[in-house]
Each structure stands twice: as C-alpha cells, then as structure tokens.
C-alpha cells in the first residue's frame, strides 16, 4: 500500500485570514503547508477584495484597542519587512457621532488604554479636517495611529512571500467535508482526499457549511460601497490630505465610514451593516442595491464640504457576523488540532496579520499566549460542547 501524504498544516479559505495564517505557519515551522481556495486569491465573492481598508485604534472595547496596539507594534511591521514594501499608509483618522451615543464608549476605551487618540472640540476638528461638516456632534476623536491599508497589495504580498517560503496554494478547489475524528484529519475535496496533522478553517461566508455548530452564531450580511468624485483637485482627496473617518450614530446600522482615494478613482464611502441576515454568498458579485447606493450618496452630500460630482464606482462585499461583532478564533473542542477563524463582522482586516498569528499558534502549539488574545478569549470562543454531528462535518453545501 502506498504511503499516505500527510500535510503538516492545511488552511481552508484563501482570504486575508487564511493567507496570514499560512504566512505565520511557515514562520513557526510548518513544512509544506497547503492552502485550499475555492476560487482564486483576491476573488470578489467574499470580504477580502478591494484596494483599501482602515486601520485604527479607536474602538469601544478596551480589549480591541490593546489588540490593535499589539498589531500595529508587532505584526504589520513584520509583514512589511517580509514583503519588502509598505502596506500601511499613515493617515489621520477622525471619528465622531451624535452626543450621548456610542462615540462616548469609544472615547472612554481609548483613554483607558492610553493610545494616541486625542479628543477635539468641534472648532479644532473642523480646522484640522475641513472636508467634513461634523454635524450633530459635540466632539471628535483624532486617531494619530490610523492608517490606510493597501488591502489588495497585502493579499498579493502574503501570497508571494508564502509561495517563496515553500507553501502551496491550490486554487479552484472545493472542500466538501472535514473529518476531525480521523487521525490524521481527513479533508474531502472535489479533487480528492487530503490528510493533515493540523487544519485551520477560514472560509468566510461559507463557514457554517463546514462548521454546522457555528451556524446559529453566524450570519452573512452583504455590504454596498461606493466611490465618489468630489469637487476640487484630486490631490486634496489622497492619503495624507484626506482622512480616514467614521461617523458612529446611535441607531441600528448608523455607522458610516470612508477613506481617501487610493488605487481607485474617488473617495470610498460605505455603511457598516450588521443586521441584514441570511444573505446568500452564492449570489453573484456586483449585485448592487441601488437604494443603498443612494443612501451613501445622501450621506456624502450631507457630511462632505466639497460637492459630490458623481459616482466613480461601486462594489459589494460579504460580512460574516456574530451578534456581538466579536470574532471566533478558537480550536474545535473535540479536536484542538482543528482551528476556526471566522465571524470577523466587517472589522477584522486591520487585525489580519495578528489573526493569522493567533490561528497559527492555536493550530501548531495548542494555545496562543499573547496577553491581548488571552484577555479577549471569552469573546473569541467556539460554541460548545459539540454534538456528535458537529464532529462529522457533513455540510449542507460546499465551501
């Protein structure tokens, strides 16, 4: 009988978190790790595509503030060194909202954590950020740690560095089932069986198909985003001139954010929506909600001082959410060599290099001793204990 080829580590899902886990798995000693991706790296069916994201320390939870401080200090520099190119572009960040709303929790958390975020009165905020009106606000938070993430470049860098380090990335491969009761773990794909000592699943909106026990905790929400051309010189709207920002309201889904022009014409504007449930990840990409795009246009007209000249583009992405917007970064309770990274609720990209480290350490070492992870461990948990059916992993569909 021919010997079975057993991989030291297999990662299911090639978005940011999967690629970052591959990067750290190599760094921590995994030999010939394999990443399986249903589509192609950088595809537009899930949540990792697009040219830019926001990095910030401003959060309403002191644990996330501290995790981001560690990510800024350790993991983004590590990735930029490996990539030999800049991936974070420092940009003033400004965060604001109506009085007595959630913005107060953000102000308290950053003050408690002692990060470089200043509270500005409105006169100062408008002088520093003349492109924004700051309507219905008492103050603003100036996040001096903030940056624009060159997100498409990040994915390309992680893929390039990982391949150069000996990893294999197998695109166009559907994972049909995972059996953690088998030793080594057995992965069934549409191209045959694969065996692995350790498996990390970062399958985005398809996570519930491979982890039925997580299905009650997860839901998918399609997001709509737009790029607007504003009146004035384009130089005024580039990184270093135009800030990253968020207006954090008190109502449901009343969270709008934006970024400077970067690798795509126009200023990016989006609404952070985390209550739209049961959206189908199989819906073709680019299926825009025209009402949502009109809502974004109305926000831009209301909040920007420069006039909106026109729409320069639109896109969609899929959030995989939990009700609390916390992550799931935890081993399966029936087999700690099977680890899940999911439910990033639309705010994980800034943590991506750190999430990859956490997932790789959980898979390879059985735990992550990073103090900031330990402090958030109850939020970053699996649901359990599992039933026997949860261990069989016969999904309703495919990943």
N, C-alpha and C positions, 0 to 999 in steps of 0.2 A: 504494500500500500504506500502510495506517495505521501511524503510528509506534508502536513498542513502548514501553510504560510500564515504565521500569526503576527499581526502588526502590534507594535508596542503601544500605539495610540491611533485611534480613528476619530475624526471630528465630522459630524453630520451637519452640514449647513455652512456655506461659504460667504456669509455676510461679514460685517466688521468683527463681531464677537468670535465667530469661528476662525477667521484669519488671525485674529490676535491671539487666540488660544493656540493655534498652530505655531505661531512665532515664539510664544513662550514655552510651548512643549519642546521645541528644538533647543531653546536656550537652557532648559532644565534637564536635558539629556535624553529625550525620546529619540529613538533611532528609527529612521524611515517612517515618520508619521504620515498618515494619509488623511486628506480632507475630501469629503464627498459632497458635491454640489449638484442639485437637480438641474439647474440652468447653467449660466456662466457667471464667473466672478464679476460683480458690478452690474448684474441684471437689475431691471426696474420693476420687478414683481413684488418686492418686499420693502425693506425700510433703510437699506444702507446706501442706496444710489444717490446721485446728485452732487453738485460741486461744492457745497458748503454746509457747515453746521456751526453752532455757537458753543464755545467753551466758556464756562463761568463758575465762580464760586458762590454766587448768590442763590441760596436755597432756603426753604422754610424749615428745614430739618438740619440740626447741627451735625448729625452723623454724616449726611451727604456733603455738607460743607467741608468736613475734615477729610472725607474720602477724596474729594476733588483736590484738596490741597496736596495730598499724597500723590495723586495722579499727575498734577502739574509738576511736582518736585522730582518724581522718580520716573514715571512711565512714558510721558510724552518726550522728555529728553532722551530716554533710552531708545525709543523708536526712531527719533530724528537722527540719532547717531548711527543707528543701523542702516537707515535709509540713505544717509548722506545727503539729505535735502531738508529744507524747512517744511513743516507740515502744519504748524500753528503760526498764525499771523496776528500779533498782538493788536488789539483794537479796543478802545474804551467801550465799556458796557454800561448801559443805563437801564434801570429797572424801576418801574413806577406803577401806581394804581390809585384808586379812589381811597379816601381816608376811611380808617376803621375796617379795612378789608384785609385780604391775605398779605398784602405788602408789609403789614406790621410784623407778621411772623418771619418774613424774610429778613427784615431789619434786625430783629432780635437774634436770629440764628447766626448771622454773620458777626454781630457784635459779640455774642457768646464765644464764637470760635476764634475771634481775633484776627480775621483775614483782612486783606487790603480792600475794604469796601467802605466808602465814605457816604455819609448822609448829607444830601444837599438840599438847601431851601430852593424854592422854585425860581427865584431870581438868578441864583447861581447856576441851576440846572439849565435854564433857558439860554444863559450866556455861554455855557460850555457846549451845549448841544442845540444850536439854533435851528436845526432842521425839524425839531419836534415841538409840538404845542404844549404837551403836559397838561391837557385839560382834566379837570375834576381831580386834581392831585394836591396834596399838601407838601410832599417832599419827593425826592428821587434818590435812588441808591446808585452811586458811581462805583462800578466794579473795576478796579485797576488791574485785576488778574485776567480780565476777559480777553478772548481771542476769537478769531475766525478759524475754523478747522477746514483745511483743504481736503474735504472728505473723499472725493474721487481719487485724489493723489494718495491718500492714506491707503485705500484698498489696493491700488497698484503697487505701492511700496511694500506692503505686507506680503502680497503675492510674490513679488520679485525676490525679496530677501529670504522668504521661506523656501522657495524653489532652489535658490542658490545654496541654502543650508542643508539640502538633501531631502526636503519634504516633497511628497507627491500630491498634486491636486487633480482630482478626477472629476471633470465636469460632465454634464449630461447624464447623471446617474441618480436614479430614484431609489431611495431607501424604502423598502416595503414593510420591514418589521425588524425589531431588535429583541433578542432573547437573552436577558441578563442572568437567567438561571443556568445557562450553558457556560462551561469553563473550558476555553476562553469564550468571551462574549461573542455570540453569533449575530451577524448583521446580514439580512437578506436584502439584496438589491435586484433591480431589473437586469443586472449584468452578472449575477451570480452571488455566491456567498462570500463573506469576508469575516475573518476571525481577528479579534483584538483583545489584548490584555486590558486595555482601558478605552472607554468611549466617552466622548463629550458631545452632547446634542445641543446645537444652537440653530434650530430650524425655523425661527421666526414665526410667521403666522400659521405655519403647518405644525407647530409644536404639539398641539392637542392630538393630532393624528398619531404621533409616536408616543405620547405620554397621556393616555386617557385619564389617569388620576389627576392630572393638572387641568383637564378641560373645564371643570366647574369654576376654576380660579382665573382662567384666561379668557379674554375676548379680543377680537380684532376690530380695529376702527380705521377706516380709510380716511386719509388726510388729503386736503387740497391745498396747494400752494401756488403763489403767483409771483411773477417778476414784473415790476412796474418801472417804466421810464418816467423820470421826474424832470420838471423844468430846471434848466441850468446846465452847467458844464458837467460832463460825466466824471471829471476828476473829483468833483465835490462829493461823489457818492461811492468812492472807492475806499478800501481798507486804509485806515489812518486818518480819514476825513469824516466818514460817516460811521456812526457807532453800531455795534450790535445792541439790540434793545428788546425789552418785553414790557407790555402793558398788562398787568395782572389784576383783573377785575374780580368782583365778589360773586358774580353769578356763575351758573353752570357753563363750562366751556368758554368763559370770558377771559381767555388768555391768548393774546396776540403777540407775535414776535417778528423780528426782522433782522436782516443782515445787509452789509454793503454789497455792492456789485463785485462779483468775483467769479471768473471763469464762465460767466453767462451774462448777457446784457440785462440790465435792470436791477433794482433793489428787490431783494427777496422778502416776501411777506407771507405769513401763514398764521393759521389759528390752531391752537393746541386743543384737539377734541378727544376726550377720553370716555365718552359715554355712548358712542354710536356702536352698538353691539351687533354681532352676527353678520358682519360683512364677509363676503366670500373672497378668500385670497385667490381663487381661480378666475375672478373677473379680470378681463384683460387690462393691462396697464394703460394709462392715458384716458381712462373713462372719467372725465371731469364732471363735477357737479357745478352747473352754471350758476345756481343760486349761491353756492359757496364762493365762487369767484367774484360775484357781485358784492358779497359781504366783505371780501378782502379789499375790493376797490373802494367801498364806502369807508372802511377803516383807514385806508391810505389817504383819502381825501380829508377825513376828519382829523387825523393825527399829524400828517406831514405839513410843514410850512410850504415847501415847494409844491406847485400844482402837479397833479398826475397827468402826464402827457399821453400815456397809453399803456397797453399790456404788451410786455416783451416776451411772455411765455408763461406756461403753466405746467404743473406736474402733479402727480399723486404719489403717496407712499402709504404703507400699511403699518400701523402701530399694533403691537401685541401687548395688551394691557392687563394689569390687575386693578382691582377696585381702589387700592391704596396708591397705585402708581409705583409700588416697590418692585424690585427685581426678584427673580428666582434664580439663585446661584447656589446650587446645593447638590449633594450626591443623592441618588435614589436610596431610600432606607433599606431596601432589600439587597442592594449590591453597591457598596461605596465606590467601586471602580467604574460605575456608570454615573455620569455627572450631567446636570442640566443647567443651561444658561438661557433664560427666557424672560418674557414679560418686562421688557425694558421701557414700555409705556411712553415711548417717544422722547425720552431724555437721556438715553444711555450713550450716545455716540461720544460725548465728551469724556466718558469713563472708559471707552473701548479698550485702550491698552491696559488699563488696570483690571477690567473684567476678564480679559484674556489671561492675565497673570493669575487671578483668583481661580478661574476654572482649571487652568493647567496644574496649579498646585493641589487643588482638591483631587484631581484625577490621579496625579503621579505620586503625591505624598499623603493623601488621605485627609488633608486639612490645609487651610491657609491661615498662617499665624499673624498675618498683617493685623495690627491692632484696630485699624479702621474697619476692616472686614468683621472682626470679632465683635465690635461694638454694634454692628448692624445685622448680626447673624440671625436674630429672630425675624427681621423683615425679609432676609434673603433665604427663606427656608422652603423646603419641599412641603407638600401636604402629605400627611401620613397618619397612621401607618398604612402601607399599601395592602390592597386585597390581592388574592392570587391572580385575578385577571389583570391587575396592573403589571404584574411581572411577566405576563405572556407577550404583551406588546403586539397584539394583532390589531392594527389600526383600522379605522373606518375608511381611510383612503391611503394616499401615499404622500411622502414628503418630497 
